[in-house]
């Protein structure tokens, strides 16, 4: 809704030319129905001699937590002023919800305010810190992003610029803008049509994005992959005419003798299901089946820009999963890089085949202290958690604590899933081969994780199953992520996790 204080009045000339918008925050505490402005909003209200308070009080039903109201013609300096509801001033960490509700309320408020101002046609948005400048920047920058690469230029929606208003902590605001920019980069990779984001295109985007940051990127072709005897990876890749690519990425921010962290991302640039063909309805979203790889590339870029004192190596197998005369068949048997035989029971479980060889190669090549993998591995995790959280499988309580903390801070939550021998038995109890790529029984996400675990040896490991969070935003729980577009999740959670591992908090 838009409040027209004086509908007959024309906006000031300078305001019309610049089309500036302003976002301010207001709290509503449980024990008091009166609105309480943030400090910046209070100063602005004083400038208007209390006029804003009267308007907000009259519109209080629209500006509770997660709401916003646009006011026009109240200040010649601004075309529109958005007042966003931040809920109670007491909002903080909620153990039951596994989230910092105060930080998330800031993201939501900033995002809703930015979207409403964009609809008003403003060219510049000034936003106060809303109590948390970094989160205000994240929410607004994520909310304004649009995928428009294939629209005619004259049809593009104008994306307003973001500036900080009346807030001394500019460094936190800029950090939030950068983290959102990294997530938006991952969103662009995922939203690009599959014929424009083939394995080769993805590799080129990675080179263009990372090499200027001083990050080493090695692009390996089919001959190299075959020379390394990555049979499981090639079983998937050979069904497509698009040549496979294997990416190795190295960021050296720590001492040379420091053991690295290995990141492995599933890089299926289009997943048709192979001969076990997916249903055509919704198949187009599987252009983002490389969302794990996209989030990793974006996170490594962030690690370099933030100069994290840590060594990171990355392995990304890139290919398409397509049906053809050369495609893998149900019942085929391949040897993995670590010597275990794999029965291909389901060609639509291709991601774990590629990941198996990448995990085995990366562990042998880099001797990491920790392995983190991101993959849209199973539809079952979406059925279990929806878009609420990434399913996380972890063999270390210490590492799980770090992951959970990162999810709480970023608002992009995680939920721990079991790595029990119960599931290992279901993917290995076969008389004719070592591992089956489907297994038997229920618990698809757990079976997928148990499969990957067969290719690891004595190392801390964190597996993110991101099928529910990494593709399209299919509900409106996160107002700062455009409904029906790719999310880029869990990029910010991975960035936060890498920061925590690189710069551990002092023990209390």
C-alpha positions, 0 to 999 in steps of 0.5 A: 500500500502507498500512503499519499499524504497530498495526492494533488501535490507534485513531487519536488523537481530535484526529487523527480529527477533523482528518484531517490528512495529511503528505507527506515526501520521501526520496532513494535515491542510485545508489551507496547503497541506504540511504534519505536523508531530505530535511531536513524529513523528517529532522527529523520522523524525529528527532521520532519517534526514528528510527521513520520511518526503520525503516519506510521502510527496510523498505518501500524497494521501494515508495518508489523514484523516483515511488513512495509509501507511506502510514503510519498510526498513527505520530503522533497529530498526523497521520491518515496520513503519505505518504513519497514517493520523489524518486530521486537527490539528483543529479537535475538538467537532462537534455539528452537528455530536455529536462527538469529531472529534479529538478524533475519528480521533485518534482512527481511525488512531491508529486502521488502523495502527495497523491492517496494521502492524498486516498484516505485521506480526509484533510481537510488535507494538509501538504507539505514543500518536497521540495527545490523548494517551487514544484514541490511545490505544482504537483504536489500541486494539479494532482493533487488537481483534479477536475471535479465541477461536474455531480455532486450536491453530496452525491456530490462528492469532498472535495478536501483543502486544501494547506499548507506544512510545515517550509519557510521559502520560503512565497512559492515555494510560493504561486507554485506553487499559483497556477500550478496553479490557473491550469492547473486553471481551463483544465482546467475550461473544457475539461472542461465539456460543450459545451452548457454551454461555448458561445462565449457561455459561454466569453466570460462565463467570460473576463469573470468571470475577467479583468475583476476583475484589471484586464484589458480584455475586449471581446466582439464579436458576429456583426455586428462579425465580418461588418463586419470581413470575417472570411470564413474565420472565418464560414465555420466559424461559420455551420454552428452555431446558436450565435452566434460570438464574437470576443474581444479581451483587453488587459493593459497591464503595460509602458510605453505605447510598448512593443510588445505580444506578441500571443496568438492561441488557437483557440476551437472550443468543439465540433468535430464535423468539419463535413460531414467528420464525425469518427468518433463514438467519442471525438468528445466530447473535442472539446469541448476543441478550445478548449484553446488559448484556455483556456490563453491566458486562464489565462496572461493571468490569471497575467500580471496576478496576477504583475504582469509588466511586459509588454503583451499583446493577445489575439485569440480566435475562438470558434465551433462547427464543425457540419454543417447546411444552412448549413455550409461545403462541401468545395470552397468558396472564401473570402477571408481578412482579408489578401486571400488566397483559401482553398480549403476542401478539408477542413471538419475543418481548420476551426481554421486558417481561424479562426486565419488571420483572427485572426492577420491582424486581430491583426497589423494592429491591434496591430503586435506584436513577437511572436506566439504562437498555441496551437491543437489544430490537427492530429491528426498532432502527436499521432501524432508526439509523443503527450502527451510534448510540444507541437509548436512551430514558430518562425521565430526561434532566439532565441525558440525558445531561450526556449520550450525553456527554459520547457518544461525548467523547467515539465516540460511539454516542447516539441519544435521542428518544421520550418517549411520551404518544402517544406511551404509549396509543398504548401499554396500550389501551386494554380492556382485559389486562393492557399492550400489548407486541407489541402494535399497529401502527408504531414506534417499538422502542418507543413502546418498551420503552413505554412498559418498562416505565409501570414497573417503578415508579418515578425514573430517567431512561435511556433506551439504545436500542442497536440492531443496535450497539451491535451485528455484525459490519455490515458496515465499518464506524468504521475501528477499529471494525472488519467487521462481528464480534460483537462490544461490544458496547456501553461498553465504553459509559457506562463506561464513563457515570458511571465515570461522575456520580461517579465523577461529574465535578465541576459546572462552 
